[in-house]
Structure formats: C-alpha cells, structure tokens
C-alpha cells in the first residue's frame, strides 16, 4: 500500500453514522405522502446515491407524484434530526488524527448537507477538499466523482484508496480503477448477515476503525 497517496472517504455511513437517521426521515416523509416503505428497502436501494436520484427512483418505481417541495422538506427535517442525533462512526476521528496520507471527502450528499455534517462532527480540518456529486455529470455508481477528486488534487487514480460503505460507491471506485475498501461498521449494517451485505469478492472489508491500521500500518504518521 506504499503507492497510495490519497485516501478518499465517503461521508454518510463512513465518517458520519447518519444512514439510519436519513432512512428514518425518508420513511416518515414518504408516509406523509401515502407511501409505506421499510428501512430495509431504503438501505438496499437508496444508500450511496444522491437525493435527486433517489427521488427520481421513488417517483418511477412507485408511480408516486411527489411534490416539487419534497426534497426541501426532507432536507429541512434532516437538519433538525442531525442537530440532536448525529454521531461519528465510532473511532473515526482517532483514525484520522493518525493518518499520514492526504485525505479528501467525495460524497453523493449536497454541499450544504456535507458541510453541516462535517461541521457538527468537527472534521473539516482532516481533509484537503470536499467533493460532491453536484460537481460532476454523473453521480455514483459512475466513476466521475472519484476521478474528479483525483484530478483536482493531482493524484493518479491508481494512487488513490477509496473508503466506501455502499454498493454504489464500491462500483464507482472500481470503475475509476482505484483501490477500494468497504467499511461496514455503521449502524445501518446492524442485523445484516454477510449474505445481506453482499460485498464483491476480493474487496477488503472492515467494521471498526482500529482495523484500518492493522490492514495498512504504513498509513500512520511517522510509520
């Protein structure tokens, strides 16, 4: 792993233990519009994708005429929930403090949401840049966002390591021909079997941040 120059982190479900909150708010918002979906459905079908893409899939798959105000209402409620309930994934700040590689964030979240998330968790100082799907034509699972981040930071794709939790993110990193590890320590994986999680063969998977330096001790400062 000595060739890795840049570690690219997803935000929700990797840095922030936010996916359960986001899913619950979405389930409740859809219920107000007469659609009943489960948290499991949200985890399986929407995690890792931008909200406009999620809303588009809901409209198409359920033939539901969501109002134009739906996204604004959802995001407003999410801000309220994050203010009181958002937590980092356990141990991630300690891992970032010790990281001896360049780091950035590349997320499907909106610029406003990721900015608020990192601000609440006091994580901005760990990253050179924050990249969002709004900066590229195609979001995850297309490779565009990760390639954009690498280009902006002048790092070759093959010198990047992506840390992702979602299948969409894994596919995006693989399509970008970057090294990718899957973090499954977020609360949204609780109760899922390995078959449910269904990580592609050959990918490194870990569920706690102490394992990060067990897999790559050379990433630590002064290693």
N, C-alpha and C positions, 0 to 999 in steps of 0.2 A: 504493500500500500504506500510505499515511499513516493510513488509517482503522483499521488493525489495532492493537488494544490488548493482546491476549493471544495468545501462541503456546503451543499445546497440543502437547506431544510424546508420542508413543507411546514405550514403553521398549525392549522387546526388538526388536532389528533396526534401531532408530533411534538410541537412546542407547547401548545395550549391544549388542556384536556377539555375541549369545548364541544366535541361532536355530540355528546348526549344532550347538552343544553340546546344546541342548534336543532337537533332532531325533535326534541320535545316541543320547542317553539313552533317548528314547522307543522308537526302533527296537530297541535292546538289551533294554529291558524287555518289549516285546511278544514278542520272540523267546523269552524265558523262558516265555511262556505259549503257545508254539506257533504264533504268527502272524508271518509274514515280510512286512514292508513295506519299501519303499525310502525313502531320504532324500527323493528327489524327490516321492514320494507325500505325505510329511509336509509338505513345503514348499507343495505345490499345494493341499492340502486342509485343513490344520490351522493354519497360521500366522495369528496375529492373533485367535485365538479362545481363550476361557477353557478351562482344562484340563477342568473338568466337562463342557463341551460337546464337547470333543474325545473324551473317554472315552465319552460317550453315542453319538457318531457311530461310533466303533470297535465298540462293542457291537452297534449296529444294522446297520452295513454288512457286518460280517464274522461276524455271529451268534456273537460271542465272549463267553463268560461270564467277564468279568474279575472278580476278587475285589474285595470292598469295600476291601481294603488296597492296591489297585493305585496309587491316587493318592498315598498316603502314601509308599509305596516309591519311586515315581518322584521325588517331590519330595526325598526324603532323598538319593537318588543324585545329583540335580541340584545340591544344595547342595555336595556333595563336589567335583563337577566345576567348579562356579563358583569355588570357593575357590582352585583352582590354575590354571584356564584362562580365566577371564572377562576380557575386554578391552573398552574402549570402542570405538565406531566411530571410525575414525581422524580426529582433528581436532575432535571434537565439543566437548571441554572448552574449547578455544581459542575456538570459536564462541560458546559460552555465556558465557564471560568478557566478550565484547564486546557481548553482546546488550543493547539498550536498550529492550526491551519486557518487560512482565510475562510470566511463564512458569509453566507447571504441567505435570504429567505425568498422562495418562489412559491406563490400561493394562488389558488383559484378565488380566494376572498377578494372583496373590493378593497381599494386603497384605504377607504375610511375604516372598514372593519379591521383590517390587519393592523393599521396604525393604532387603533384603540386597543386592540388585543395586546400588542407588544408594549404599549404604554401602561396598561393595567398591570402587566406582569413584569414591568421594568426590565425589558430585554433588549431595547433598541441598541444599547451600547455594544452588544455582541456581534453585530452584523454590519458589513460594509454597505450593503444596499438591500432594499426590499423590492421585489418584483411581483407584479400582479398580472392576472390574466387580461386585464384591461389594456395591457401594453402590446398584445400580440393578436393576430387574426384568429388563431385557433387555440382554445384552452386545452388542458389535459382531457383526454389521453394523447393528444397530439404533442410532439416534442418541442413545439415552438417556444414555450415559456422557458424551459431549461436551456435551450440553445441561445435564446436572447440573453439570459443571465450570464452565461459563459462568455458570450461575445462582448457584452458590456464591460465585463471585468477582465477581459483579455486573457482568458484561460481556455485551453483546448478542451473539447468535450471529454476526451479520454482521460483528462486530468481532473475530472470532477467526480465527486461522490454525492449521490442524492439520498436523503433520508426521507422516506415516504411511509404512509400507512395505508393509503387507498389503492385499489386496483388501477384506477385511472391514472394515478400518479406513477405507479410502477411501470405501466405501459408507456407512459410519456418518457420516463427516464431511459427505458430500454430502447425506445425509438430514437432517442438522442445519442445512443451508444455511450451512455455514461454508466459507471458503476452505481448500483443501487442496493440499499439495504432496507428491509422493511421493519419498522417499529410497530409492535402490537401491544404496547403497554397502556394505551389509552382506555378509558372506562368503557368506550363503545365496543370493545372486544370482550368484555366480561361475559362469561357464559357461552361463548362461541367455542366450538370444537375445532381442532386443526382442519378438519374437512370443511367446516363452515368458513374458516378464514381463507383457505384455498390459496396459499402462496405458490406462485410458479416455481417449478423445480429449479434448484440451483441457486436460488436467492438466499442470502443471509437474512435471518430473522432474529429479532431480539425483543424482549419485553420489559427490560429495565435498563436505565442509562449507565449503571455500573458495568454492564456487559459491553458497552461501546468501546471502552479502553482495554477490555480483555481481548476483543477482536482486533483492535488496532492500537497497541500501546505506543507506537511511534507517533500517533497524533497528539500526544500530550506535550505541553510546553516543556522544553528542555529535555525531551526524551532522547 
